[in-house]
């Protein structure tokens, strides 16, 4: 299934039912007055956060969503039936924006709801217009139309930890090792085209971890996977900054590390660079141990404390799990 984290839709609340024009016609009430009932209110369009969904794919299928109309009023003061609400299910973490890009709702919690298009009010029946001077009004109100809006929905993942880094840094392999998730893994850039979630279980504690797509220089301006990366980093509390080791000099590893941080710093929407980072060197199985030590010492002199692992061979991954437990708890 394709991962969809942005959709544009149009929502319309149901129209209110018309009021009734009716008069009492009973054997023992020859002068019966008006008894037209009020029309029912139109249904609302409601967006509800659901734990079973991980994507906005269901809302990508069609663009227009309309709640049902209210029923017309009837004689004998009978009110019309209210229109049924239309409930649109979305994943937790969905933000609802209007056409001016203003946030009108942020559904973070399970079962949280937001009425985005209220239904129109039902019209009053002719009984409501009876007065001492006009005892037999022959008119009633029509129902009012429901609200109509164009909305943009954005999914921003809710995770305690986000794994970030350049393409092919080993993020998906690490997520699989820590959580038994099943992301796509291959030895070429942009294997991960959308975020993957996994749950790390440590005794009675569950930690949600997101493998967030890699980014390149210029991502803050939309290059590469661009904003698809930055949007999902926003909600994470902590970041594991994964930096792939190789046989090159530590200064080149440092440059790779700074590419990611510069893109986080350039993002104007949110202060991503202020999030706490745990710097982790990956792929230690591919380089000499002396190079690993040399790179760790180089970063230490720069004021960055880092650790090194190999998710493929499980080298030092237990220490990483304990470190994660410490920073999250």
N, C-alpha and C positions, 0 to 999 in steps of 0.2 A: 504494500500500500504506500502511495506517495505521501510524504510528510508535507502538510500544508499548515503554515503558521500565520498567514495573512489572508483575509477575504474581505471583499466589499459586497454589502448586501443592502437591499431596500426593504423596509418594514412598514406595514400599514395596520393600524388598529382597526377593529371591526366598526362598522357604522351602527349607530344606535337605531333601534326600531321606532317606527312612527307611532305617535299617539292615535287612539281610536276616536272616531266620531260615532257615538251611539246614544240611544235613548231607551229608558225603561219602558217596556211594553208588557205590562202584567194586568191580569184580569181585574184586580182590586186596586190598581194604581193608575187610574185613567189620566192623571196629570203627571205621570212620571217624568222626572227630569233627566238631564244628561248623565250617562254612566260610562263614558269612554275611558278605558284604562291607559296607563302610561306604557310606552314602548320600552323594551329591555335595552340595557346598556350593551354596547359592542364589546367584543372580547379584546383583551390586551395581548400584545406581543411581549413575551417574557424571555429573557436569557438566563439560563441556570447553569451553574458550575457543576460538572459531573466528574467523578473520579475514574470512570471507565474509559474516558476518551483521552487520547494523547495528541490529537491533531484536529484541525478545523476542516478536515476533508469533507465531512457530511454537509457543511454549509457551502461548499464549493460547487455543489451539483446544480443549484439554482440560485437566482439572484433576488427574487421577490418572495417575501413571506407576509401573508395577510391573515389576520385573525378573523373568525367568523362574525357575522353581523348579529345584532340583537333582533329578536322577533317583535313584530308590531303588537301594540296593545289590543285588547278586545273589549266587547261590551261587558256589562255587569261588573265594571271596575276591575277587570282582570289585567294584570300587568303582563307585558311580553317577557318571554324567556331571555335571560342574559346570554350574549354570545360567548362561545367557549374560548378560553385563552389559548393562544398558540405558544408552546414552550419550546425554545430552541436550546438544545444541550451543547455546552462547550466545555473544553478542558479547564481545570483549575489553573489560574494564571492568565486568563484571557482579559485583555483590556479592550474597552469599547470606546471608540472615538467618533466625533461628528465630522461633518464635511470641512470644518475649520481646524481639524486636528486637535480639538479640545477633548480631554478625557472626561467622559460622562459616567464611566463605571469601570471598576477593577475587581473582577471576581476571583479572589484568591482562595477563599474557603469553600469547602465542600458544601453543596446544596445552597450556596449563596445565590440570590436572584436579583434581577434588575428589570423593571418594566421600562422598555425602550419605546413603546408606541401604545399609549393608552387608548382604549376604545372610546368611541363617541357616546355622549349621553343620549338616553332615549327621550323621545318627544312626549310632551304632556298630552293627555287625552282631553276631550272637550269638557269633562266634568270640572277640570281645574280652572276653566275660564268662566264658569257660571257666576253671575252676580245678581243683585236684586233688580238691576235694570235689564240685564241680559240673562234671562233664565234658561234659554235654550240655544246656547252657542253651537254653531254648526261648523266649527273648525277645530283643528288640533295641530300640534307642532310636529314637523318632520323630525326624524332622528338626526343627530349631528354626526358628521364624518369623524372617523378615528384619526389620530395623528399619523403623519407620514414622514419618515426620515430615511436618509441615506447614511449608512454606518460603515466604518472600517473596524474590523476586528483583528487584533494582534495577539498572538500567543507568546508569552514570555515565561520560559520554564521556571519552575520553583524547585530549586535544589540547594542543599546546604553547601555543597562543594561543586565547583566547576573546574574541569580540566582544560586548560588553555595551552596554546603553543603553536608553533609554525606547522604547516602541513607536513605530515609524515614524521611527526615527533614521537609517535607511539601512543597517542592518547586513547585510541580505541582498544589497543592491546592492553593498556593499563586498566581501563574500565572493565574489560572482560576478566582480567585477573582478579580484580578487587570484588566484583559483584556477580560474576557469572552471566553478565549480559551478553548479547550476541550481536554486536555491531559488525558492520562489514569491515574487513581488514585486508589491505593489499599494500604493496610496496610502490605506491605512486601518490603524488599529491592529490588532495581533495577526495580521498576515499570516502570520508564522512561528509555528506552533503547536507545533513541535518542532524540536530542534536540527538544523542541517545541517552537514555536514563537507566540507571542501575541502582540497586540498594545494597550497601555494604552492611552486613550484620556483625556486630561485635557484642557478644554476650546478649544482653537484653536491649541493646541499642541498635536502631536502624538509621543509617545515614544515606540520604539520597544524593547520588553523584551524577553529574551531567558531563558527558563527553561533548564538548562544544566544537563545531567545525573550525579548522585552522584558518588563520588569516595571513595575509601578505602585507607588505608595505603599501599604504594607500587604502587600507580597508575602511578607515574612518570616513573616507570619501566615496565608499561604495565599490572599490575594486575587489576582485576575487569574490569571496562570499560576503564581504563587506558587512552591512548592517545585519545580515542573517546571523553573523557571529556575535556582534556587539549587543543585539537586542536580548539574547538569551543569557548574557553574562550579568545583566543588570540585577537580577533577583538573587543570585548566589551570594552567600555570606562570606565564603572564603574561596580562594583560587589556588589550585595546584598548577604552578607554571612549569610545564614539562619542556625541557630543552634537550634535544638529541645530541649525544656525544659522537665525535668522529676523530679521525687521526690528525685533524688540523690543530692549529695553535689555540690556546685558551682565549686569546683576544677575539678570534672569529666566533667562538661559542658565545662570548660576551656580546658580540654584535647581533647574533641571532636573538639573544635574550632581550636586547633593547628594541628590536624591531616590534615585538609584541607590545612592550610597555609603551612605546611611543604612540602606537595606534590606540591604546586604551586612554592615553593622556589627551589625544587629539579629539576624542569623541566629545562633542559639545552637549549632548543630551543628558548625560549622567556622569558622575565622577567615578569612573571605573578604576582609575589608577590608585584611588585611596583604599581599595579593598585589600585586605590582608592576603599576602601570597606566601605559599610554601614552594620554594624553588627546588625542583627535582631533576637531576640529570638522568636521562634514560639511555637504554641500549649499551650498558656497560659491558655486555658480552661481546661487543664488536670492537672494543679498543683495549689497549694495554692498561694494566692497573696503575702504572706510573702516570699515564696520561689522565686517568680519573683523578688521582691525588693532586696532580699539577693543576687541573682545572678547578677543583674544589678550593685549593689554596688561592688561586687567582681571584675567584669570586669573594673569598673571605677578605682579601686585601681591599676589595671594592666595597666592603661592608655588607655583603650578601652571604648569609649562611645557607648552604645548600647540602643536599644529600644525593646519593647516586644509587640507582636501582637498575635491574633488568627484569621487566615484566615477563619476558620470554622464558628466562631460566629461574625466575622467582628470587633472584639474588637481592637481598635486603628489603624485600617487599613487606616482611613482617614488621620491620622497623618503621616503614612508611605507614602501615595500618595503625600502629601505636601512636605515631605522630598525629595522624588524622584524628584519632580518638581524643587526644589531648586538646587540639585546637578547636574541635567542634563542641566538646562537652563544657 
